[in-house]
């Protein structure tokens, strides 16, 4: 198999494609032959991506359930899905607000469910199987100060993904999550730019560095591709050994 054209003839929908891991994944999947449908809240980000890879774009606010469903249905049919969109509302647990919690769950979990439902229905109708990767975080397993809502959402996303893997497997649809440690996306760089905060975390990572977006993209591509044809229901840590310590 020519790795450079691994996804020829495949269509992939990527949420959160305007920045960070989603952006890197869109570039990589296009490079490997996939037709990319990029979904993001920012039309400007989508236009910039389209200029690079010639993808189809859909702008939508994933906090809006009805708009999310409409966008997901508009994107069909697809062969592959990457649910990458996510937000992080930071704050101490005792100061966490219900509004921030509800917004985080809406974008990080509910939207992923809505989009995956639309894609899975389309995949089942085509009868050719498919693959879904939900981009989670080590925060699903590791309590991170100031990240109460975020950690809760990622744990929920992992649990949702396991149920999806169990129920959709009979249709030949594989569902996995990739769980990175801190990835140097624009969102993370804003949060982890201070050495006083980042140095203690780096000290807990045996490889002594954070994840690069293209490393996450390559892991996602592996989970979407034929090399992982028997991998289903897995939360794959991408953490440089963080959880091994």
ABEGO torsion letter per residue (X at the ends): XBAAAAABGBBBBBBGAABEAAAAAAAAAAAAGBBBBBBBABAAAAAAAAAAAGBBBBBBBAABAAAAAAAAAAAOBBABBBBABBBBBBEBAAABBAAAAAAAAAAAAAAAAAAAAAAAAAAAAAGAEEBBBBBBBAAAABBBBGAAAAAAAAAAAAAAAAAAAAAAAAAGBBBBBBBBBBBBBAAAAAAAABAAAAAAAAAABAAGBBBBAAAAAAAAAAAABAAAAABBGBBBBBAGGAAAX
